């Protein structure tokens, strides 16, 4: 398969949405957002996402929107704007809504103080009905997390933490500007469990500078020794033309396509040997975790946080650059932060761009999501849901021929299945159904990460 990794060393989307973010446009604005929010059904619970775009140092591998700060004042000011946005969005909704999933990402939400965590949670409880069994999750940087911080977020109701690790080896950590000894990560996980946050995710990466198969295998062993419920194994996306700070990583130190493949396979195989279930192409979960349960009962989904058991049809994103997914389409908030703040001060939903979706988009989104989640799809069944025939996808099926011939997928009677050993190629199969990508010029692929 590593020969095929070289052959198909293409750049394609990660498909956390469809259409994907590069196709959003500024024809979708604050007025559109207000209209779409007013049309939501109060019977359908929401998911809420909060973007905290601050860090105290830049990790050179990072692909997120964040700002480096050494003072708390900018964070405190941002929180005030975030609270105003919560009020503003709630005022546009037709009624009071229930929220069943809440997720904090960044940047680093660890930059918020415990009292400010509590202020934000209190405001959310004023504006929304937080379900008693709601999942309240935070992405956490162990380098900044103190025992008092862990205690504070636990008291605020956080019940799941996603721990950023990437790699435990000192040479790799130095090459990506993220010095984080194993003992630091272990201490924070011990504190999380001490204060009742027992659902632990961990983020690992392959394809980083100076990584080898042996080092990636070692990081898996160390990670599993901490007993996380979920592990995400991401391939490093080197896109220095989009993220200037990635130029600080020497391309000479990066593994080639063969080495990336070998690292990914070694880590994935070992995680399965250690009892984790494969979730999609880059996540792993304990068999009793809700992700594994969702996979087994056919309800696994994918959103901007990756694979999820969240069934909500609407995800509202708060904060600079945050993306919302609504039944009518996608919305993305303004960035930089000054523009985001100005919009809210003018009582405008801070929407900079987005895209409305039609039936064709919904059809393709369903196909792509089923491929990404289940590694298979019955095109005839999906097309029937949308009142059309699978023959409308004849051009897309033709695009699969090279992958079929190379043993990546099997196609028969409008049914596609990804061969188990070819699981990492699933984004390529999904891309065959992406009408935006296939209509784009060749330069468009520079926006995306390597497929494997």
FIZAMI-977955 format. One line per 3 residues: number of its first residue (from 1); their letters; for each residue x, y, z of C-alpha. Coordinates in Angstrom, 2 decimals, m for minus. Example, Ala and Ser with C-alpha at 12.3 -4.5 7.8 and 13.67 -1.06 7.14 Angstrom:
BEGIN
1> as> 12.30 m4.50 7.80  13.67 m1.06 7.14
***
This chain:
BEGIN
1> xxx> 0.00 0.00 0.00  2.89 2.40 0.54  3.51 2.34 m3.23
4> xxx> m0.06 3.57 m3.66  0.59 6.25 m1.04  3.23 7.63 m3.42
7> xxx> 1.01 7.20 m6.46  m1.92 8.99 m4.84  0.04 11.61 m2.89
10> xxx> m2.67 14.20 m3.60  m4.08 17.05 m1.52  m7.77 16.75 m0.70
13> xxx> m10.11 18.11 2.01  m10.55 16.45 5.39  m14.32 16.68 4.88
16> xxx> m15.38 17.99 8.25  m18.04 19.74 6.18  m19.43 19.66 2.67
19> xxx> m19.12 21.97 0.84  m15.75 22.67 2.44  m14.61 26.03 3.82
22> xxx> m12.59 27.19 0.76  m15.90 27.46 m1.11  m17.58 29.78 1.39
25> xxx> m18.22 33.28 0.00  m19.13 36.74 1.29  m22.60 36.62 m0.24
28> xxx> m23.61 35.01 3.06  m23.61 37.73 5.74  m25.10 38.91 9.03
31> xxx> m28.59 39.27 7.54  m28.43 35.72 6.20  m27.29 34.42 9.58
34> xxx> m30.10 36.21 11.41  m32.67 34.77 9.01  m31.32 31.25 9.27
37> xxx> m31.21 31.39 13.08  m34.82 32.62 13.21  m35.93 29.61 11.14
40> xxx> m34.49 26.93 13.42  m36.88 24.43 15.01  m36.93 24.77 18.84
43> xxx> m37.65 21.05 19.09  m34.17 20.27 17.78  m31.33 20.57 20.33
46> xxx> m28.18 22.49 19.49  m24.47 21.91 19.70  m22.36 24.92 20.66
49> xxx> m18.70 25.55 19.85  m16.50 28.28 21.35  m13.24 29.37 19.77
52> xxx> m10.61 30.80 22.12  m7.94 32.11 19.71  m5.06 32.65 22.14
55> xxx> m1.87 30.82 23.05  1.18 31.87 25.04  3.55 30.35 22.49
58> xxx> 3.25 29.20 18.89  3.48 25.50 18.10  5.08 25.45 14.66
61> xxx> 2.90 22.58 13.38  m0.33 24.44 14.20  m2.94 25.01 11.50
64> xxx> m5.48 26.82 13.69  m6.40 30.49 13.91  m4.72 31.79 17.06
67> xxx> m2.85 34.79 18.48  0.14 34.77 20.84  m0.39 36.85 24.00
70> xxx> 1.64 37.35 27.17  m1.00 39.33 29.08  m4.49 38.39 30.21
73> xxx> m6.10 41.71 29.26  m6.72 40.77 25.58  m8.27 37.47 26.68
76> xxx> m10.53 39.20 29.21  m11.63 41.70 26.56  m12.32 38.87 24.10
79> xxx> m14.45 37.09 26.69  m16.64 40.18 27.02  m17.20 40.14 23.26
82> xxx> m17.91 36.41 23.35  m20.54 36.94 26.06  m22.16 39.64 23.90
85> xxx> m22.21 37.23 20.96  m23.96 34.60 23.07  m26.64 37.16 23.97
88> xxx> m26.93 38.32 20.37  m27.31 34.84 18.89  m29.82 33.82 21.55
91> xxx> m31.88 36.91 20.73  m32.14 35.84 17.08  m33.48 32.38 17.89
94> xxx> m37.25 31.86 17.75  m37.35 30.38 21.24  m35.18 29.08 24.07
97> xxx> m33.21 26.05 22.86  m31.72 23.01 24.53  m27.97 22.46 24.10
100> xxx> m26.65 18.92 24.31  m23.00 19.29 23.25  m20.64 22.12 24.15
103> xxx> m17.05 22.20 22.91  m14.20 24.67 23.52  m11.34 24.81 21.02
106> xxx> m8.57 27.14 19.99  m5.91 28.30 20.18  m5.94 27.12 23.76
109> xxx> m9.04 27.39 25.96  m6.62 26.74 28.83  m5.82 30.47 28.60
112> xxx> m9.17 31.28 30.29  m9.07 31.63 34.07  m11.45 29.42 36.13
115> xxx> m13.61 32.44 37.16  m14.03 33.38 33.49  m14.90 29.79 32.68
118> xxx> m17.64 29.99 35.26  m18.89 33.34 33.89  m19.22 31.89 30.40
121> xxx> m20.94 28.71 31.60  m23.33 30.79 33.74  m24.21 32.97 30.74
124> xxx> m24.88 29.89 28.62  m27.21 28.52 31.28  m29.07 31.84 31.25
127> xxx> m29.59 31.71 27.47  m29.92 27.97 26.79  m31.24 24.88 28.52
130> xxx> m28.09 22.81 29.02  m29.13 19.15 29.02  m28.45 17.28 32.26
133> xxx> m26.40 14.74 30.32  m24.75 17.31 28.04  m21.19 16.64 26.96
136> xxx> m19.08 19.68 27.88  m15.66 19.26 26.31  m12.50 21.35 26.27
139> xxx> m9.28 21.13 24.29  m6.53 21.37 26.87  m2.83 22.28 26.73
142> xxx> m1.13 20.42 29.62  1.73 22.93 29.67  m0.61 25.64 31.01
145> xxx> m3.00 23.58 33.14  m2.63 23.82 36.90  m4.49 21.82 39.52
148> xxx> m6.58 24.89 40.36  m7.47 25.26 36.68  m8.57 21.62 36.42
151> xxx> m10.63 21.97 39.59  m12.20 25.15 38.21  m13.31 23.70 34.89
154> xxx> m14.65 20.61 36.66  m16.75 22.84 38.92  m17.97 24.66 35.79
157> xxx> m19.31 21.35 34.47  m16.63 20.20 32.02  m16.80 16.41 31.69
160> xxx> m14.51 15.65 28.71  m10.99 16.88 28.00  m8.99 16.56 24.80
163> xxx> m5.28 16.57 25.56  m2.87 17.91 22.96  0.29 15.79 22.86
166> xxx> 1.45 15.32 19.23  4.65 13.43 20.20  6.54 12.59 23.40
169> xxx> 10.07 12.52 21.98  12.23 15.52 23.01  13.83 15.96 19.57
172> xxx> 10.45 16.03 17.86  9.05 18.40 20.49  11.96 20.77 20.00
175> xxx> 11.50 20.69 16.21  7.84 21.76 16.54  8.41 24.22 19.42
178> xxx> 6.26 22.29 21.89  8.28 21.11 24.89  5.92 18.90 26.89
181> xxx> 7.50 16.07 28.93  5.50 12.89 29.46  5.34 13.59 33.20
184> xxx> 3.56 16.91 32.56  0.86 15.20 30.51  0.46 12.42 33.07
187> xxx> 0.10 14.87 35.94  m2.68 16.77 34.19  m4.57 13.57 33.34
190> xxx> m4.26 12.47 36.98  m5.75 15.82 38.07  m8.58 15.49 35.55
193> xxx> m9.57 12.12 36.97  m9.11 13.34 40.55  m11.73 16.02 39.92
196> xxx> m14.16 13.76 38.08  m13.33 14.47 34.42  m12.95 10.86 33.34
199> xxx> m13.59 11.12 29.59  m10.12 11.76 28.17  m9.19 12.23 24.50
202> xxx> m5.60 12.46 23.31  m4.23 13.96 20.09  m1.17 12.32 18.51
205> xxx> 0.49 13.05 15.17  2.63 11.32 12.57  4.59 12.94 9.77
208> xxx> 6.30 15.44 12.08  9.98 16.36 11.76  12.39 13.70 13.10
211> xxx> 9.63 11.17 13.65  10.42 7.55 12.83  8.34 4.39 12.96
214> xxx> 10.03 3.45 16.24  9.32 6.86 17.78  5.70 6.85 16.66
217> xxx> 5.26 3.34 18.08  6.79 4.52 21.36  4.44 7.50 21.59
220> xxx> 1.48 5.14 21.16  2.69 2.95 24.03  3.16 5.97 26.28
223> xxx> m0.23 7.42 25.32  m2.08 4.16 25.97  m0.39 3.82 29.35
226> xxx> m2.41 6.90 30.38  m5.64 5.08 29.43  m7.44 7.69 27.30
229> xxx> m10.91 6.76 26.05  m10.16 8.19 22.60  m7.03 8.80 20.56
232> xxx> m6.89 10.93 17.42  m3.94 10.13 15.14  m3.52 13.04 12.75
235> xxx> m1.13 13.33 9.84  0.80 16.58 10.04  m0.39 18.98 7.32
238> xxx> 2.58 21.03 6.13  1.04 24.09 4.44  3.55 26.92 4.94
241> xxx> 1.98 28.90 2.08  m1.09 29.21 4.34  0.57 29.18 7.79
244> xxx> 3.71 31.31 7.82  5.03 29.89 11.10  5.28 26.42 9.54
247> xxx> 8.26 27.76 7.57  10.16 27.37 10.85  9.96 23.61 10.32
250> xxx> 12.70 22.37 8.01  11.19 20.39 5.15  14.39 18.34 5.07
253> xxx> 13.40 16.94 8.48  9.95 15.83 7.35  9.29 12.18 6.42
256> xxx> 8.46 11.38 2.81  5.25 9.68 1.65  6.65 6.17 2.28
259> xxx> 7.73 7.06 5.81  4.41 8.78 6.60  2.55 5.67 5.49
262> xxx> 4.74 3.38 7.59  4.32 5.60 10.65  0.54 5.78 10.28
265> xxx> 0.21 2.02 9.78  2.49 1.14 12.69  0.61 3.43 15.06
268> xxx> m2.83 2.34 13.85  m2.05 m1.38 14.02  m0.64 m1.06 17.53
271> xxx> m3.66 0.86 18.77  m5.94 m1.90 17.50  m3.70 m4.53 19.15
274> xxx> m4.06 m2.60 22.41  m7.85 m2.81 22.27  m8.95 0.36 20.50
277> xxx> m11.59 0.37 17.77  m10.82 2.15 14.49  m13.13 5.13 14.03
280> xxx> m13.03 6.45 10.47  m9.53 7.03 9.18  m7.79 8.84 12.05
283> xxx> m9.64 8.21 15.34  m9.58 5.32 17.81  m11.81 4.62 20.79
286> xxx> m12.28 2.13 23.57  m15.10 m0.31 22.70  m17.39 1.15 25.38
289> xxx> m16.84 4.78 24.33  m19.76 6.61 22.72  m17.84 6.94 19.42
292> xxx> m17.40 3.18 19.16  m21.05 2.66 20.10  m22.15 5.17 17.43
295> xxx> m20.01 3.37 14.86  m21.57 0.01 15.68  m25.15 1.27 15.51
298> xxx> m24.65 3.35 12.36  m25.06 6.82 13.92  m21.45 8.02 13.75
301> xxx> m21.18 11.52 12.27  m18.49 14.02 11.34  m18.29 17.75 12.05
304> xxx> m15.68 20.47 12.52  m14.32 18.74 15.63  m13.85 15.48 13.70
307> xxx> m15.76 12.27 14.37  m18.65 12.64 16.79  m21.61 10.84 18.32
310> xxx> m23.46 14.18 18.38  m26.75 13.92 16.48  m27.67 17.62 16.55
313> xxx> m28.59 19.04 13.16  m27.34 22.50 14.14  m23.92 23.49 15.47
316> xxx> m23.48 27.16 16.33  m19.93 28.47 16.48  m19.00 31.42 18.69
319> xxx> m15.82 33.45 18.51  m13.51 34.82 15.85  m13.27 32.48 12.81
322> xxx> m15.77 29.98 14.28  m17.92 28.06 11.82  m21.60 27.18 12.26
325> xxx> m23.44 24.37 10.53  m27.19 24.94 10.13  m29.79 23.06 8.08
328> xxx> m29.71 25.91 5.54  m25.91 25.99 5.16  m22.66 27.11 6.76
331> xxx> m21.63 30.40 8.39  m18.15 31.56 9.34  m17.41 34.39 11.74
334> xxx> m15.11 37.28 10.97  m11.40 37.32 11.57  m9.25 39.09 12.57
337> xxx> m10.58 39.70 16.04  m10.95 43.45 15.57  m13.45 42.94 12.73
340> xxx> m15.28 40.29 14.76  m15.53 42.65 17.75  m16.71 45.59 15.63
343> xxx> m19.56 43.54 14.14  m20.83 42.53 17.57  m20.57 46.08 18.90
346> xxx> m22.91 47.03 16.04  m25.32 44.25 17.13  m24.62 42.25 13.98
349> xxx> m24.16 38.51 13.89  m20.41 38.49 13.03  m20.76 36.44 9.85
352> xxx> m18.07 37.10 7.25  m18.93 34.39 4.74  m20.63 31.06 4.27
355> xxx> m22.57 29.01 1.77  m26.19 27.93 1.33  m26.70 24.27 0.55
358> xxx> m29.15 22.72 m1.89  m30.42 19.20 m2.46  m27.43 18.27 m4.58
361> xxx> m25.10 19.38 m1.78  m27.11 17.40 0.77  m26.96 14.28 m1.39
364> xxx> m23.21 14.53 m1.80  m22.71 15.42 1.86  m24.56 12.26 2.90
367> xxx> m22.45 10.12 0.56  m19.20 11.68 1.72  m20.11 11.43 5.41
370> xxx> m21.07 7.77 5.10  m17.80 7.01 3.34  m15.81 8.92 5.96
373> xxx> m17.64 7.28 8.88  m18.55 3.78 7.71  m15.93 3.19 4.99
376> xxx> m18.83 2.22 2.73  m21.95 3.63 1.13  m24.94 2.33 m0.77
379> xxx> m25.39 4.97 m3.46  m28.77 3.61 m4.55  m30.15 3.85 m1.00
382> xxx> m28.85 7.39 m0.48  m30.13 8.56 m3.85  m33.54 7.07 m3.06
385> xxx> m33.68 9.22 0.10  m33.25 12.28 m2.10  m35.71 11.21 m4.78
388> xxx> m33.17 10.57 m7.51  m31.49 7.63 m9.21  m27.86 6.60 m8.71
391> xxx> m27.20 6.92 m12.44  m26.84 10.68 m11.86  m23.50 9.80 m10.27
394> xxx> m22.09 7.96 m13.28  m19.26 10.47 m13.75  m18.27 10.14 m10.10
397> xxx> m18.32 6.35 m10.32  m16.04 6.57 m13.35  m13.55 8.56 m11.26
400> xxx> m13.28 5.57 m8.91  m11.92 3.21 m11.57  m8.20 3.74 m10.76
403> xxx> m8.89 3.13 m7.07  m10.92 0.01 m7.84  m8.15 m1.33 m10.09
406> xxx> m5.57 m0.69 m7.37  m7.57 m2.48 m4.68  m8.36 0.60 m2.62
409> xxx> m12.10 0.15 m2.87  m14.66 m2.31 m4.20  m17.63 m1.27 m6.31
412> xxx> m20.63 m3.44 m7.13  m24.28 m2.58 m7.85  m23.88 1.03 m6.68
415> xxx> m22.26 m0.09 m3.41  m18.79 1.19 m2.50  m16.65 m0.23 0.28
418> xxx> m13.13 0.73 1.27  m10.78 m2.20 1.79  m9.63 m2.33 5.40
421> xxx> m5.94 m1.93 4.62  m6.79 1.05 2.38  m8.71 2.93 5.08
424> xxx> m6.26 5.90 5.01  m7.25 6.53 1.35  m10.90 7.22 2.19
427> xxx> m10.57 10.99 1.61  m9.60 10.28 m2.00  m12.73 8.18 m2.52
430> xxx> m14.86 10.88 m0.88  m13.27 13.53 m3.12  m14.64 11.76 m6.19
433> xxx> m18.10 12.99 m5.12  m17.01 16.57 m4.39  m18.41 18.61 m7.26
436> xxx> m16.71 21.78 m6.02  m13.29 20.18 m5.90  m13.67 18.51 m9.27
439> xxx> m14.77 21.76 m10.90  m11.90 23.75 m9.36  m8.70 24.68 m11.08
442> xxx> m5.52 22.79 m10.25  m4.34 25.42 m7.82  m7.31 24.77 m5.54
445> xxx> m5.71 21.62 m4.12  m2.96 23.76 m2.56  m5.52 24.70 0.07
448> xxx> m5.71 21.13 1.36  m3.52 18.64 3.21  m1.97 15.45 1.88
451> xx> m4.46 12.62 1.54  m2.37 10.13 3.53
***
